[in-house]
Amino acid sequence: MPLEWLFGRKMTPEEMLRKNQRALNKAMRDLDRERSKMEQQEKRIISDIKKMAKEGQMDAVKIMAKDLVRTRRYVKKFILMRANIQAVSLKIQTLRSQNAMAMAMKGVTKAMQNMNRQLKLPQIQKIMMEFEKQSEIMDMKEEMMNDAIDDAMGDEEDEDESDAIVSQVLDELGLQLSEQLTDLPNANGSLATPAAKKQAAAAAGTSTIDDADADLQARLDNLRRE
């Protein structure tokens, strides 16, 4: 206390609890030592009582019996006092634990306050909006790049595939209409087969083909030119 008054330092609650608990622990140790001494004295008194009783000194036996009763009473008091001090020590330990928990919660609360102070909601919303905007821009650019790559790499394949389909369709039409076109005159000489050419030469000078056959020939010529 004089040092505290001299230097103006005040003990914290944790230091006060620790100091009081040390004092209580010291008191319990002192009580244990005194109780041990009383128990040893009790044993000696019992031994002396037996010795005096054998010698027939009953007056001394009565006096020593009263001393034995007082000794046993003191031992019980020491046990009771130690139990009470231990209960107080447990309460102080509980207070220390609660104080430690309160200090920890105080530190956590302060940290949370600092974090909440730094995390401003408008700024977070602005950041999230900007992130969403940049994500959309990146998705659009990626889609445009994919389309450009597909256009650059897929034209020749598409053109070849389309040419193959047109050739297949024309071949199928040629196979289906070959029998109908064998007797028809070939205007440009590009559709008739060799057998058709012979039949057309043999039929030269005959009557003209009807309107339906002429229309069919015109459609086929258009498909060939396309």
Backbone as CSV, one residue per row, in Angstrom:
resi,resn,N_x,N_y,N_z,CA_x,CA_y,CA_z,C_x,C_y,C_z
1,MET,0.815,-1.211,0.000,0.000,0.000,0.000,0.853,1.267,0.000
2,PRO,1.907,1.358,0.835,2.734,2.581,0.762,3.350,2.770,-0.601
3,LEU,3.801,1.668,-1.218,4.395,1.804,-2.552,3.361,2.269,-3.559
4,GLU,2.143,1.739,-3.425,1.108,2.169,-4.347,0.798,3.651,-4.172
5,TRP,0.785,4.087,-2.904,0.530,5.505,-2.680,1.704,6.356,-3.164
6,LEU,2.913,5.805,-3.026,4.097,6.574,-3.398,4.204,6.734,-4.913
7,PHE,3.967,5.651,-5.648,4.104,5.697,-7.106,2.777,5.954,-7.813
8,GLY,1.700,6.016,-7.052,0.404,6.303,-7.665,-0.132,5.189,-8.527
9,ARG,0.252,3.938,-8.246,-0.210,2.798,-9.052,-1.332,2.091,-8.319
10,LYS,-2.381,1.786,-9.033,-3.523,1.101,-8.462,-3.578,-0.324,-8.984
11,MET,-3.848,-1.251,-8.062,-3.889,-2.662,-8.456,-5.129,-2.934,-9.293
12,THR,-4.941,-3.777,-10.280,-6.068,-4.186,-11.108,-6.891,-5.243,-10.382
13,PRO,-8.144,-5.461,-10.783,-8.959,-6.506,-10.147,-8.311,-7.886,-10.237
14,GLU,-7.661,-8.179,-11.334,-6.989,-9.467,-11.475,-5.870,-9.604,-10.451
15,GLU,-5.099,-8.555,-10.249,-4.022,-8.602,-9.266,-4.569,-8.727,-7.845
16,MET,-5.656,-8.042,-7.573,-6.260,-8.140,-6.242,-6.778,-9.540,-5.967
17,LEU,-7.434,-10.126,-6.941,-7.928,-11.498,-6.766,-6.774,-12.476,-6.578
18,ARG,-5.715,-12.308,-7.343,-4.566,-13.195,-7.215,-3.914,-13.056,-5.832
19,LYS,-3.811,-11.821,-5.357,-3.222,-11.589,-4.049,-4.062,-12.215,-2.942
20,ASN,-5.356,-12.029,-2.991,-6.242,-12.602,-1.974,-6.229,-14.129,-2.020
21,GLN,-6.149,-14.689,-3.225,-6.114,-16.141,-3.316,-4.817,-16.694,-2.739
22,ARG,-3.720,-15.999,-2.977,-2.465,-16.441,-2.361,-2.560,-16.403,-0.835
23,ALA,-3.198,-15.370,-0.328,-3.364,-15.276,1.131,-4.228,-16.410,1.663
24,LEU,-5.293,-16.732,0.950,-6.161,-17.833,1.387,-5.423,-19.168,1.321
25,ASN,-4.650,-19.374,0.285,-3.885,-20.623,0.189,-2.874,-20.731,1.335
26,LYS,-2.250,-19.621,1.683,-1.306,-19.619,2.806,-2.024,-19.946,4.118
27,ALA,-3.231,-19.353,4.302,-3.998,-19.634,5.520,-4.377,-21.114,5.595
28,MET,-4.745,-21.714,4.473,-5.089,-23.141,4.486,-3.872,-23.994,4.818
29,ARG,-2.713,-23.620,4.306,-1.510,-24.377,4.658,-1.185,-24.260,6.147
30,ASP,-1.370,-23.058,6.702,-1.134,-22.874,8.136,-2.114,-23.710,8.968
31,LEU,-3.361,-23.727,8.551,-4.348,-24.533,9.274,-4.022,-26.019,9.182
32,ASP,-3.547,-26.462,8.034,-3.170,-27.871,7.896,-2.009,-28.211,8.831
33,ARG,-1.043,-27.306,8.934,0.081,-27.566,9.849,-0.393,-27.617,11.308
34,GLU,-1.250,-26.670,11.689,-1.754,-26.675,13.060,-2.601,-27.913,13.343
35,ARG,-3.389,-28.307,12.367,-4.210,-29.509,12.561,-3.340,-30.738,12.712
36,SER,-2.254,-30.801,11.934,-1.345,-31.941,12.072,-0.713,-31.973,13.469
37,LYS,-0.341,-30.805,13.958,0.234,-30.740,15.302,-0.785,-31.179,16.358
38,MET,-2.043,-30.722,16.189,-3.072,-31.113,17.134,-3.332,-32.616,17.094
39,GLU,-3.326,-33.199,15.914,-3.540,-34.641,15.816,-2.401,-35.407,16.472
40,GLN,-1.159,-34.944,16.284,-0.036,-35.585,16.964,-0.147,-35.422,18.482
41,GLN,-0.579,-34.233,18.922,-0.764,-34.005,20.355,-1.881,-34.903,20.894
42,GLU,-2.915,-35.099,20.113,-4.003,-35.989,20.515,-3.495,-37.405,20.742
43,LYS,-2.637,-37.858,19.844,-2.084,-39.191,19.985,-1.228,-39.295,21.261
44,ARG,-0.455,-38.243,21.512,0.370,-38.265,22.724,-0.495,-38.263,23.985
45,ILE,-1.570,-37.480,23.983,-2.450,-37.429,25.157,-3.103,-38.788,25.395
46,ILE,-3.531,-39.427,24.315,-4.142,-40.754,24.471,-3.126,-41.735,25.051
47,SER,-1.896,-41.640,24.545,-0.857,-42.527,25.086,-0.594,-42.248,26.566
48,ASP,-0.548,-40.937,26.936,-0.314,-40.592,28.344,-1.481,-41.026,29.223
49,ILE,-2.700,-40.897,28.723,-3.873,-41.325,29.499,-3.804,-42.825,29.796
50,LYS,-3.433,-43.589,28.778,-3.331,-45.027,28.995,-2.238,-45.342,30.032
51,LYS,-1.136,-44.603,29.917,-0.028,-44.847,30.854,-0.432,-44.482,32.277
52,MET,-1.068,-43.293,32.464,-1.498,-42.890,33.786,-2.563,-43.812,34.357
53,ALA,-3.437,-44.304,33.485,-4.477,-45.211,33.963,-3.872,-46.511,34.467
54,LYS,-2.822,-46.981,33.789,-2.170,-48.193,34.263,-1.499,-47.959,35.621
55,GLU,-1.014,-46.744,35.820,-0.338,-46.437,37.077,-1.326,-46.073,38.201
56,GLY,-2.615,-45.927,37.847,-3.633,-45.634,38.847,-3.766,-44.181,39.188
57,GLN,-3.205,-43.292,38.427,-3.287,-41.850,38.689,-4.549,-41.303,37.991
58,MET,-5.695,-41.461,38.633,-6.963,-41.131,38.009,-7.178,-39.618,37.906
59,ASP,-6.659,-38.854,38.876,-6.813,-37.402,38.775,-6.120,-36.858,37.531
60,ALA,-4.927,-37.343,37.298,-4.202,-36.913,36.088,-4.920,-37.390,34.836
61,VAL,-5.517,-38.571,34.936,-6.257,-39.089,33.779,-7.436,-38.195,33.451
62,LYS,-8.173,-37.713,34.448,-9.312,-36.839,34.199,-8.882,-35.511,33.555
63,ILE,-7.796,-34.953,34.117,-7.306,-33.681,33.544,-6.873,-33.855,32.100
64,MET,-6.160,-34.926,31.834,-5.683,-35.187,30.465,-6.856,-35.521,29.535
65,ALA,-7.907,-36.125,30.085,-9.085,-36.407,29.271,-9.744,-35.101,28.820
66,LYS,-9.821,-34.110,29.757,-10.356,-32.805,29.361,-9.478,-32.153,28.290
67,ASP,-8.166,-32.294,28.442,-7.247,-31.750,27.424,-7.453,-32.425,26.086
68,LEU,-7.713,-33.721,26.110,-7.959,-34.466,24.865,-9.238,-33.980,24.186
69,VAL,-10.273,-33.719,24.993,-11.528,-33.224,24.419,-11.314,-31.872,23.748
70,ARG,-10.587,-30.957,24.457,-10.316,-29.647,23.867,-9.496,-29.770,22.593
71,THR,-8.522,-30.690,22.580,-7.689,-30.879,21.385,-8.526,-31.364,20.204
72,ARG,-9.389,-32.313,20.449,-10.238,-32.822,19.372,-11.191,-31.741,18.874
73,ARG,-11.650,-30.894,19.797,-12.541,-29.809,19.392,-11.799,-28.829,18.493
74,TYR,-10.554,-28.524,18.819,-9.756,-27.622,17.997,-9.466,-28.226,16.606
75,VAL,-9.228,-29.533,16.589,-9.001,-30.190,15.288,-10.230,-30.046,14.405
76,LYS,-11.417,-30.226,14.991,-12.646,-30.073,14.222,-12.810,-28.624,13.738
77,LYS,-12.448,-27.678,14.625,-12.542,-26.275,14.217,-11.589,-25.970,13.061
78,PHE,-10.376,-26.517,13.143,-9.417,-26.287,12.059,-9.934,-26.867,10.735
79,ILE,-10.533,-28.055,10.830,-11.087,-28.672,9.603,-12.210,-27.809,9.037
80,LEU,-13.085,-27.308,9.936,-14.190,-26.465,9.482,-13.673,-25.151,8.891
81,MET,-12.689,-24.535,9.566,-12.128,-23.290,9.054,-11.467,-23.491,7.696
82,ARG,-10.754,-24.597,7.556,-10.115,-24.869,6.264,-11.151,-25.047,5.166
83,ALA,-12.264,-25.723,5.486,-13.327,-25.910,4.496,-13.918,-24.559,4.074
84,ASN,-14.114,-23.677,5.064,-14.660,-22.354,4.729,-13.684,-21.540,3.876
85,ILE,-12.421,-21.591,4.247,-11.420,-20.847,3.464,-11.323,-21.411,2.043
86,GLN,-11.397,-22.731,1.942,-11.343,-23.339,0.614,-12.546,-22.921,-0.220
87,ALA,-13.717,-22.801,0.411,-14.898,-22.341,-0.329,-14.699,-20.917,-0.832
88,VAL,-14.111,-20.067,0.036,-13.837,-18.683,-0.399,-12.818,-18.668,-1.532
89,SER,-11.807,-19.540,-1.429,-10.797,-19.607,-2.480,-11.420,-20.041,-3.812
90,LEU,-12.353,-20.979,-3.729,-13.035,-21.403,-4.958,-13.862,-20.265,-5.553
91,LYS,-14.480,-19.480,-4.684,-15.229,-18.329,-5.187,-14.301,-17.326,-5.873
92,ILE,-13.145,-17.106,-5.269,-12.184,-16.179,-5.883,-11.700,-16.721,-7.223
93,GLN,-11.471,-18.043,-7.276,-11.064,-18.641,-8.549,-12.150,-18.478,-9.606
94,THR,-13.398,-18.620,-9.160,-14.516,-18.412,-10.090,-14.543,-16.971,-10.582
95,LEU,-14.311,-16.026,-9.652,-14.275,-14.616,-10.060,-13.137,-14.345,-11.037
96,ARG,-11.992,-14.986,-10.793,-10.860,-14.802,-11.728,-11.214,-15.329,-13.113
97,SER,-11.871,-16.479,-13.127,-12.273,-17.048,-14.425,-13.272,-16.139,-15.120
98,GLN,-14.230,-15.637,-14.362,-15.208,-14.733,-14.958,-14.551,-13.443,-15.439
99,ASN,-13.590,-12.961,-14.646,-12.889,-11.747,-15.056,-12.080,-11.988,-16.331
100,ALA,-11.425,-13.166,-16.405,-10.675,-13.495,-17.625,-11.605,-13.588,-18.829
101,MET,-12.782,-14.197,-18.616,-13.742,-14.287,-19.711,-14.231,-12.902,-20.120
102,ALA,-14.460,-12.037,-19.118,-14.906,-10.676,-19.434,-13.839,-9.910,-20.209
103,MET,-12.564,-10.080,-19.807,-11.494,-9.402,-20.528,-11.375,-9.917,-21.957
104,ALA,-11.541,-11.241,-22.102,-11.485,-11.808,-23.459,-12.633,-11.280,-24.308
105,MET,-13.825,-11.235,-23.729,-14.968,-10.698,-24.470,-14.769,-9.220,-24.798
106,LYS,-14.134,-8.504,-23.879,-13.850,-7.096,-24.145,-12.913,-6.942,-25.336
107,GLY,-11.862,-7.787,-25.360,-10.941,-7.728,-26.492,-11.612,-8.104,-27.795
108,VAL,-12.451,-9.150,-27.741,-13.157,-9.564,-28.964,-14.119,-8.477,-29.426
109,THR,-14.808,-7.858,-28.468,-15.746,-6.785,-28.815,-15.019,-5.607,-29.459
110,LYS,-13.870,-5.280,-28.911,-13.089,-4.180,-29.484,-12.634,-4.512,-30.902
111,ALA,-12.188,-5.758,-31.096,-11.773,-6.175,-32.441,-12.949,-6.121,-33.413
112,MET,-14.122,-6.571,-32.948,-15.310,-6.512,-33.809,-15.683,-5.076,-34.140
113,GLN,-15.554,-4.193,-33.162,-15.841,-2.784,-33.436,-14.897,-2.225,-34.498
114,ASN,-13.617,-2.557,-34.378,-12.657,-2.071,-35.379,-12.975,-2.626,-36.764
115,MET,-13.331,-3.910,-36.809,-13.672,-4.509,-38.103,-14.925,-3.869,-38.685
116,ASN,-15.951,-3.675,-37.846,-17.174,-3.039,-38.339,-16.920,-1.601,-38.762
117,ARG,-15.977,-0.946,-38.088,-15.636,0.430,-38.468,-14.942,0.466,-39.827
118,GLN,-14.144,-0.542,-40.100,-13.432,-0.588,-41.378,-14.338,-1.046,-42.518
119,LEU,-15.250,-1.981,-42.212,-16.132,-2.503,-43.255,-17.343,-1.590,-43.392
120,LYS,-17.262,-0.623,-44.299,-18.353,0.305,-44.529,-19.267,-0.255,-45.613
121,LEU,-20.563,-0.271,-45.311,-21.530,-0.898,-46.199,-21.594,-0.246,-47.578
122,PRO,-21.628,1.079,-47.696,-21.669,1.669,-49.052,-20.463,1.274,-49.891
123,GLN,-19.279,1.259,-49.289,-18.097,0.861,-50.042,-18.181,-0.600,-50.479
124,ILE,-18.681,-1.450,-49.588,-18.823,-2.864,-49.947,-19.806,-3.023,-51.099
125,GLN,-20.930,-2.296,-51.035,-21.899,-2.366,-52.126,-21.291,-1.875,-53.435
126,LYS,-20.520,-0.798,-53.350,-19.861,-0.270,-54.551,-18.880,-1.298,-55.120
127,ILE,-18.134,-1.930,-54.233,-17.174,-2.945,-54.685,-17.906,-4.111,-55.355
128,MET,-19.009,-4.552,-54.747,-19.757,-5.665,-55.318,-20.354,-5.297,-56.669
129,MET,-20.862,-4.077,-56.791,-21.414,-3.635,-58.080,-20.316,-3.576,-59.142
130,GLU,-19.153,-3.061,-58.753,-18.041,-2.997,-59.708,-17.584,-4.394,-60.099
131,PHE,-17.562,-5.302,-59.120,-17.181,-6.684,-59.425,-18.169,-7.319,-60.397
132,GLU,-19.454,-7.101,-60.173,-20.461,-7.651,-61.081,-20.320,-7.054,-62.481
133,LYS,-20.050,-5.748,-62.541,-19.868,-5.088,-63.835,-18.681,-5.666,-64.583
134,GLN,-17.552,-5.793,-63.893,-16.353,-6.333,-64.534,-16.555,-7.790,-64.947
135,SER,-17.308,-8.533,-64.151,-17.586,-9.927,-64.515,-18.406,-9.997,-65.797
136,GLU,-19.410,-9.130,-65.902,-20.218,-9.106,-67.131,-19.362,-8.713,-68.335
137,ILE,-18.496,-7.704,-68.153,-17.623,-7.301,-69.269,-16.711,-8.444,-69.689
138,MET,-16.172,-9.147,-68.707,-15.292,-10.265,-69.020,-16.054,-11.368,-69.744
139,ASP,-17.301,-11.639,-69.317,-18.102,-12.656,-69.996,-18.403,-12.252,-71.434
140,MET,-18.727,-10.962,-71.645,-18.996,-10.487,-73.000,-17.761,-10.614,-73.882
141,LYS,-16.606,-10.226,-73.351,-15.379,-10.333,-74.137,-15.057,-11.792,-74.453
142,GLU,-15.263,-12.652,-73.489,-14.991,-14.064,-73.735,-15.918,-14.620,-74.809
143,GLU,-17.195,-14.207,-74.767,-18.135,-14.668,-75.786,-17.760,-14.135,-77.167
144,MET,-17.345,-12.860,-77.232,-16.925,-12.294,-78.513,-15.689,-12.998,-79.056
145,MET,-14.748,-13.304,-78.192,-13.546,-14.018,-78.631,-13.895,-15.408,-79.136
146,ASN,-14.805,-16.086,-78.429,-15.217,-17.421,-78.889,-15.891,-17.360,-80.245
147,ASP,-16.759,-16.325,-80.431,-17.411,-16.179,-81.729,-16.399,-15.886,-82.829
148,ALA,-15.414,-15.019,-82.514,-14.398,-14.703,-83.515,-13.566,-15.931,-83.870
149,ILE,-13.241,-16.717,-82.861,-12.464,-17.937,-83.127,-13.276,-18.915,-83.960
150,ASP,-14.565,-19.038,-83.620,-15.414,-19.944,-84.400,-15.540,-19.475,-85.846
151,ASP,-15.660,-18.133,-86.028,-15.765,-17.620,-87.391,-14.466,-17.831,-88.162
152,ALA,-13.333,-17.648,-87.482,-12.050,-17.785,-88.171,-11.713,-19.233,-88.478
153,MET,-12.077,-20.126,-87.580,-11.683,-21.528,-87.732,-12.754,-22.379,-88.377
154,GLY,-13.986,-21.913,-88.449,-15.064,-22.789,-88.903,-15.587,-22.507,-90.283
155,ASP,-15.128,-21.430,-91.024,-15.675,-21.104,-92.342,-15.368,-22.185,-93.360
156,GLU,-14.108,-22.610,-93.437,-13.728,-23.597,-94.444,-14.458,-24.911,-94.225
157,GLU,-14.541,-25.307,-92.936,-15.235,-26.562,-92.660,-16.700,-26.462,-93.033
158,ASP,-17.333,-25.319,-92.681,-18.743,-25.156,-93.030,-18.932,-25.131,-94.532
159,GLU,-18.019,-24.452,-95.248,-18.151,-24.374,-96.702,-17.968,-25.745,-97.338
160,ASP,-16.979,-26.487,-96.849,-16.783,-27.834,-97.384,-17.982,-28.720,-97.104
161,GLU,-18.511,-28.596,-95.880,-19.670,-29.426,-95.524,-20.878,-29.058,-96.370
162,SER,-21.087,-27.742,-96.613,-22.226,-27.315,-97.437,-22.060,-27.791,-98.881
163,ASP,-20.817,-27.714,-99.401,-20.581,-28.208,-100.762,-20.852,-29.704,-100.860
164,ALA,-20.457,-30.432,-99.811,-20.698,-31.878,-99.819,-22.185,-32.178,-99.800
165,ILE,-22.957,-31.402,-99.008,-24.396,-31.626,-98.946,-25.054,-31.326,-100.287
166,VAL,-24.621,-30.213,-100.932,-25.191,-29.881,-102.240,-24.870,-30.959,-103.274
167,SER,-23.629,-31.431,-103.237,-23.245,-32.486,-104.182,-24.048,-33.752,-103.933
168,GLN,-24.271,-34.085,-102.659,-25.041,-35.291,-102.340,-26.477,-35.157,-102.828
169,VAL,-27.073,-33.964,-102.615,-28.458,-33.750,-103.059,-28.556,-33.841,-104.573
170,LEU,-27.591,-33.210,-105.257,-27.617,-33.262,-106.721,-27.424,-34.679,-107.237
171,ASP,-26.528,-35.421,-106.598,-26.328,-36.815,-107.010,-27.586,-37.632,-106.813
172,GLU,-28.275,-37.426,-105.659,-29.508,-38.168,-105.431,-30.564,-37.790,-106.448
173,LEU,-30.672,-36.488,-106.756,-31.631,-36.064,-107.777,-31.272,-36.637,-109.142
174,GLY,-29.957,-36.697,-109.422,-29.530,-37.259,-110.697,-29.871,-38.725,-110.799
175,LEU,-29.712,-39.484,-109.689,-30.051,-40.897,-109.699,-31.547,-41.112,-109.811
176,GLN,-32.346,-40.289,-109.156,-33.779,-40.465,-109.180,-34.386,-40.084,-110.521
177,LEU,-33.770,-39.066,-111.188,-34.365,-38.560,-112.423,-33.650,-39.046,-113.668
178,SER,-32.654,-39.914,-113.507,-31.886,-40.341,-114.682,-32.761,-41.083,-115.672
179,GLU,-33.662,-41.903,-115.118,-34.515,-42.668,-116.019,-35.477,-41.771,-116.775
180,GLN,-35.938,-40.686,-116.109,-36.870,-39.786,-116.778,-36.176,-38.860,-117.769
181,LEU,-34.888,-38.649,-117.584,-34.174,-37.701,-118.433,-33.463,-38.367,-119.607
182,THR,-33.469,-39.676,-119.684,-32.728,-40.349,-120.761,-33.332,-40.029,-122.124
183,ASP,-34.653,-39.821,-122.175,-35.313,-39.551,-123.448,-35.401,-38.063,-123.756
184,LEU,-34.845,-37.206,-122.849,-34.972,-35.773,-123.051,-33.768,-35.239,-123.801
185,PRO,-33.972,-34.222,-124.710,-32.818,-33.586,-125.361,-32.055,-32.759,-124.354
186,ASN,-30.740,-32.792,-124.433,-29.862,-32.068,-123.507,-29.520,-30.726,-124.125
187,ALA,-29.965,-29.639,-123.433,-29.744,-28.316,-123.997,-28.293,-27.902,-123.931
188,ASN,-27.608,-28.190,-122.809,-26.220,-27.764,-122.667,-25.249,-28.917,-122.602
189,GLY,-25.732,-30.148,-122.726,-24.854,-31.305,-122.748,-24.221,-31.625,-121.427
190,SER,-24.770,-31.138,-120.265,-24.119,-31.346,-118.974,-24.835,-32.361,-118.113
191,LEU,-26.071,-32.721,-118.433,-26.823,-33.613,-117.554,-26.937,-35.018,-118.102
192,ALA,-26.996,-35.176,-119.395,-27.296,-36.492,-119.979,-26.103,-37.407,-119.851
193,THR,-26.399,-38.660,-119.578,-25.378,-39.692,-119.529,-25.063,-40.138,-120.943
194,PRO,-23.996,-40.938,-121.187,-23.690,-41.410,-122.551,-24.853,-42.166,-123.174
195,ALA,-25.551,-42.988,-122.415,-26.698,-43.727,-122.968,-27.795,-42.758,-123.363
196,ALA,-27.977,-41.707,-122.523,-29.010,-40.722,-122.841,-28.659,-39.963,-124.120
197,LYS,-27.348,-39.704,-124.306,-26.932,-38.997,-125.521,-27.255,-39.827,-126.760
198,LYS,-27.017,-41.135,-126.716,-27.310,-41.997,-127.869,-28.794,-41.999,-128.155
199,GLN,-29.617,-42.109,-127.104,-31.068,-42.141,-127.301,-31.548,-40.804,-127.819
200,ALA,-30.939,-39.683,-127.338,-31.351,-38.359,-127.806,-30.994,-38.168,-129.269
201,ALA,-29.805,-38.720,-129.687,-29.424,-38.603,-131.096,-30.341,-39.434,-131.981
202,ALA,-30.762,-40.609,-131.474,-31.650,-41.462,-132.260,-33.024,-40.851,-132.379
203,ALA,-33.425,-40.074,-131.364,-34.770,-39.484,-131.359,-34.785,-38.096,-131.963
204,ALA,-33.695,-37.677,-132.628,-33.659,-36.340,-133.225,-34.708,-36.245,-134.307
205,GLY,-35.355,-35.144,-134.368,-36.375,-34.903,-135.360,-37.741,-35.335,-134.936
206,THR,-37.852,-35.983,-133.735,-39.177,-36.427,-133.252,-39.923,-35.240,-132.676
207,SER,-41.093,-35.488,-132.135,-41.946,-34.426,-131.555,-41.328,-33.859,-130.275
208,THR,-41.611,-32.613,-129.961,-41.074,-31.930,-128.770,-41.669,-32.537,-127.507
209,ILE,-40.917,-32.365,-126.368,-41.371,-32.945,-125.083,-42.525,-32.116,-124.554
210,ASP,-43.301,-32.721,-123.705,-44.477,-32.026,-123.164,-44.039,-30.992,-122.117
211,ASP,-45.000,-30.209,-121.653,-44.697,-29.091,-120.733,-44.182,-29.585,-119.379
212,ALA,-44.682,-30.689,-118.873,-44.246,-31.181,-117.551,-42.786,-31.575,-117.577
213,ASP,-42.374,-32.292,-118.656,-40.969,-32.685,-118.745,-40.072,-31.472,-118.929
214,ALA,-40.523,-30.486,-119.650,-39.726,-29.277,-119.840,-39.526,-28.546,-118.510
215,ASP,-40.568,-28.466,-117.721,-40.452,-27.796,-116.413,-39.486,-28.536,-115.496
216,LEU,-39.553,-29.869,-115.488,-38.646,-30.675,-114.674,-37.204,-30.486,-115.115
217,GLN,-36.975,-30.422,-116.472,-35.632,-30.199,-116.979,-35.102,-28.830,-116.564
218,ALA,-35.969,-27.824,-116.579,-35.548,-26.471,-116.212,-35.145,-26.403,-114.738
219,ARG,-35.895,-27.060,-113.860,-35.553,-27.079,-112.434,-34.217,-27.760,-112.193
220,LEU,-33.995,-28.861,-112.880,-32.742,-29.574,-112.701,-31.564,-28.753,-113.191
221,ASP,-31.752,-28.023,-114.302,-30.684,-27.158,-114.782,-30.360,-26.050,-113.797
222,ASN,-31.407,-25.527,-113.189,-31.179,-24.480,-112.174,-30.391,-25.021,-110.986
223,LEU,-30.736,-26.225,-110.531,-29.982,-26.835,-109.414,-28.526,-27.049,-109.791
224,ARG,-28.268,-27.478,-111.017,-26.892,-27.670,-111.453,-26.104,-26.365,-111.468
225,ARG,-26.732,-25.303,-111.953,-26.039,-24.023,-112.013,-25.767,-23.449,-110.619
226,GLU,-26.689,-23.683,-109.692,-26.469,-23.197,-108.332,-25.329,-23.941,-107.667
